[in-house]
Amino acid sequence: MKISFLGGGNMASALIGGLLKQGFGAADIQVVDLYEPARERLQANLGVRTLAAPDAAFLDCDVLVLAVKPQQMREALAPITGKLGQQLVISIAAGLRLGDISRWLGGYANMVRVMPNTPALIGQGTAGLFANPGVSASHREAAARILGAVGKSVWLENEGQIDAVTALSGSGPAYVFHFIEALQAGGEALGLSADTARQLAIQTLVGSAALAAESPESPAVLRERVTSKGGTTAAALDVLARGDFMNLMQQALAAASARSTELGDQLGRDSN
């Protein structure tokens, strides 16, 4: 499988690195990036072909991954509009809808939209995927294989669900980092050193997430098993309940999802 990347930023680099670890050959991967330092870094670290602008060899690929910034997408697509054949186009550009990308590509529709997240940078990402109607089973499999190089992925029923994925897992790492901050601050307030509180907070999140991932039980059941009636955990959870923690998280995700929808409207305007 030959794969070309339009854009060579952090997420593209993570995907390429993951693909190489999965046995893909560097000779089958090429990247277009406007910035010479980025091209030099990709060549030095990953050994892939890089160039400043698309050429015929770049477009002679099975999969084209759109990895430029959303605000730059329309301009970046201009040199390849009307030049695509039967390639699968995968967009990892946050906020941009397939309909807008298709319009900028002159009506090209063999596309999959992906919402990844930053843990992909260490091979622990999760992504939501949506395929345009008509995308073949083999192309869906190719998209899942590429994203599988940096973590796990799930297929969505409709493109509108991308906004929910953005709110949950796309922005989710920030919520987790914020929770770690809160745990560390709470530990320090109780007399622990900053380093000790940080280590305990991070490993508690890592261990708990691993347990939830491996257990057949729901998070609610796992929580109940840790919570003894009248015990320390119950006292802490009672404080969170009084602060309406569950509802607060739902409001936070709703706000992120609504903002994702707004950004999609803004980014897809031809006047951008």
VOGU-3710 file (C-alpha; in Angstrom, 3 decimals, decimal comma):
1> mkisflgggn> 0,000/0,000/0,000  1,414/3,361/-1,055  0,482/6,230/1,259  0,971/9,953/0,679  0,566/12,584/3,380  -0,413/16,162/2,617  1,093/17,789/5,688  3,835/16,482/7,967  2,942/17,739/11,445  2,836/15,848/14,730
11> masaliggll> -0,147/13,624/13,953  1,179/12,749/10,495  4,568/11,936/12,022  2,890/9,727/14,625  0,953/7,856/11,945  4,044/7,382/9,795  6,080/6,168/12,756  3,333/3,725/13,696  3,063/2,442/10,127  6,803/1,835/9,942
21> kqgfgaadiq> 6,635/-0,141/13,197  3,822/-2,201/11,681  6,080/-3,225/8,796  5,264/-0,637/6,141  8,254/0,352/4,028  9,568/3,913/4,140  9,823/3,795/0,348  6,024/3,483/0,142  5,382/6,640/2,171  5,870/10,233/1,038
31> vvdlyepare> 5,013/13,595/2,524  4,344/17,056/1,147  5,075/19,867/3,580  5,756/23,512/2,816  8,294/23,929/5,610  11,819/22,751/5,001  12,612/22,055/8,697  9,621/19,717/8,844  10,760/17,912/5,699  14,299/17,561/7,034
41> rlqanlgvrt> 12,988/16,171/10,322  10,817/13,583/8,555  13,661/12,498/6,303  16,133/12,228/9,168  13,838/10,514/11,677  11,646/8,362/9,464  13,482/8,039/6,136  10,471/8,846/3,982  10,448/10,869/0,764  9,503/14,497/1,319
51> laapdaafld> 8,798/17,333/-1,079  7,545/20,897/-0,992  4,714/20,436/-3,502  2,755/17,500/-4,943  4,173/15,841/-8,063  3,047/12,890/-10,161  4,827/10,381/-7,926  3,135/11,839/-4,854  -0,288/11,293/-6,422  0,617/7,755/-7,509
61> cdvlvlavkp> -0,644/6,343/-4,231  -3,378/4,111/-2,841  -4,218/6,372/0,098  -3,894/10,123/0,482  -3,968/11,423/4,060  -4,947/15,068/4,490  -3,018/16,262/7,534  -2,696/20,032/7,029  -4,256/22,569/9,366  -7,981/23,055/8,696
71> qqmrealapi> -7,526/26,744/7,931  -4,997/25,856/5,217  -6,881/22,951/3,680  -8,625/24,663/0,780  -5,391/26,252/-0,435  -3,440/23,027/0,052  -5,952/21,042/-2,027  -5,879/23,400/-4,995  -2,783/21,823/-6,678  -4,328/18,324/-6,630
81> tgklgqqlvi> -7,937/19,164/-7,520  -8,979/17,214/-10,600  -5,858/15,027/-10,451  -7,071/12,221/-8,206  -7,947/8,794/-9,546  -9,393/6,113/-7,272  -7,317/6,832/-4,175  -8,879/6,695/-0,755  -8,660/10,156/0,817  -8,485/10,226/4,617
91> siaaglrlgd> -8,929/13,559/6,376  -7,611/13,980/9,907  -8,223/17,743/9,822  -10,305/18,698/12,856  -13,616/20,375/12,140  -13,681/20,065/8,351  -16,649/18,153/6,978  -16,337/15,767/4,071  -18,848/17,735/2,018  -16,668/20,835/2,138
101> isrwlggyan> -13,486/18,921/1,315  -15,298/17,172/-1,527  -16,427/20,529/-2,922  -12,889/21,889/-2,814  -11,701/18,741/-4,620  -14,191/19,240/-7,420  -16,708/16,686/-6,168  -14,324/13,858/-5,194  -16,165/11,642/-2,704  -14,059/8,534/-1,970
111> mvrvmpntpa> -13,215/9,803/1,493  -13,073/8,893/5,158  -13,080/11,473/7,938  -11,171/10,768/11,145  -11,094/12,403/14,560  -7,911/11,176/16,300  -6,513/12,301/19,642  -3,072/13,185/20,948  -2,235/9,879/22,717  -1,681/8,658/19,152
121> ligqgtaglf> 1,712/10,344/19,526  2,738/7,424/21,776  0,709/4,751/20,004  -2,179/4,888/22,493  -4,677/6,921/20,518  -8,342/6,413/19,865  -10,156/7,656/16,796  -13,652/7,911/15,400  -14,018/7,176/11,663  -16,808/7,972/9,232
131> anpgvsashr> -16,853/6,884/5,580  -18,759/8,547/2,792  -21,415/6,341/1,169  -19,808/4,317/-1,591  -16,431/3,855/0,103  -15,547/0,194/-0,475  -15,019/-2,372/2,246  -11,361/-2,664/1,257  -10,872/1,079/1,601  -12,599/1,080/4,985
141> eaaarilgav> -10,238/-1,708/6,005  -7,257/0,335/4,793  -8,376/3,356/6,820  -8,790/1,240/9,946  -5,365/-0,332/9,384  -3,663/3,061/9,089  -5,308/4,423/12,244  -4,675/1,122/13,981  -0,956/1,830/13,727  -1,323/4,405/16,524
151> gksvwleneg> -4,116/2,989/18,647  -7,726/1,899/18,353  -10,624/3,182/16,293  -14,396/2,935/16,037  -16,669/3,420/13,032  -19,466/5,971/13,329  -22,963/5,723/11,875  -23,130/9,309/10,635  -20,759/12,235/10,241  -22,610/14,314/12,824
161> qidavtalsg> -21,300/11,949/15,492  -17,817/13,298/14,816  -18,764/16,312/16,967  -19,536/13,983/19,879  -16,257/12,108/19,343  -14,432/15,439/19,288  -16,000/16,358/22,618  -15,384/12,964/24,235  -12,064/11,572/23,015  -10,666/14,386/20,874
171> sgpayvfhfi> -10,735/16,887/23,732  -10,777/14,143/26,360  -7,024/14,081/27,059  -7,286/17,679/28,294  -9,965/16,649/30,797  -7,774/13,801/32,023  -4,731/16,073/32,345  -6,871/18,551/34,271  -8,052/15,779/36,603  -4,426/14,777/37,197
181> ealqaggeal> -3,705/18,421/38,034  -6,569/18,404/40,520  -5,467/15,143/42,140  -1,908/16,404/42,454  -3,031/19,709/43,939  -5,239/17,865/46,419  -2,372/15,604/47,434  -0,082/18,576/47,947  -2,755/20,285/50,060  -2,738/17,199/52,294
191> glsadtarql> 1,035/17,463/52,804  2,558/15,353/50,033  5,447/16,691/48,001  4,680/17,851/44,461  6,705/14,986/42,972  5,072/12,313/45,129  1,577/13,673/44,503  2,231/13,806/40,764  3,504/10,224/40,616  0,575/8,926/42,643
201> aiqtlvgsaa> -1,963/10,866/40,580  -0,611/9,735/37,211  -0,197/6,077/38,151  -3,663/6,020/39,689  -5,115/7,179/36,361  -2,951/4,789/34,333  -3,738/1,790/36,538  -7,448/2,525/36,802  -7,789/2,994/33,044  -5,939/-0,285/32,415
211> laaespespa> -8,217/-2,090/34,864  -11,330/-0,643/33,217  -10,027/-1,645/29,781  -9,372/-5,247/30,826  -12,426/-5,798/33,023  -15,736/-7,067/31,602  -17,515/-5,014/34,257  -18,816/-1,495/33,676  -17,040/1,505/35,221  -20,033/1,912/37,526
221> vlrervtskg> -19,585/-1,618/38,915  -15,838/-1,107/39,318  -16,509/2,153/41,176  -18,970/0,431/43,495  -16,431/-2,291/44,299  -13,956/0,318/45,509  -16,586/2,137/47,570  -17,313/0,744/51,007  -20,374/2,125/52,751  -19,290/4,786/55,210
231> gttaaaldvl> -15,669/4,552/54,087  -13,129/7,057/52,776  -14,037/6,615/49,112  -17,730/7,115/49,866  -16,904/10,356/51,663  -14,987/11,649/48,654  -17,632/10,586/46,121  -20,310/12,271/48,222  -18,474/15,580/47,774  -18,352/15,053/44,003
241> argdfmnlmq> -22,045/14,188/43,940  -22,947/17,353/45,851  -21,007/19,281/43,209  -23,069/17,507/40,518  -19,919/16,078/38,956  -21,711/13,814/36,425  -23,941/16,604/35,175  -20,992/18,985/35,019  -19,107/16,576/32,753  -22,143/16,209/30,514
251> qalaaasars> -22,378/19,993/30,242  -18,677/20,201/29,409  -18,995/17,635/26,599  -22,110/19,331/25,268  -20,246/22,649/25,113  -17,323/21,049/23,285  -19,647/19,296/20,828  -21,545/22,515/20,103  -18,288/24,353/19,517  -17,153/21,596/17,153
261> telgdqlgrd> -20,315/22,101/15,114  -19,740/25,861/15,017  -16,158/25,403/13,870  -17,313/23,071/11,110  -19,663/25,783/9,859  -16,899/28,395/9,952  -14,127/26,286/8,427  -16,280/25,063/5,571  -17,095/28,513/4,252  -15,573/29,246/0,883
271> sn> -14,734/32,738/2,123  -12,179/31,378/4,595
//
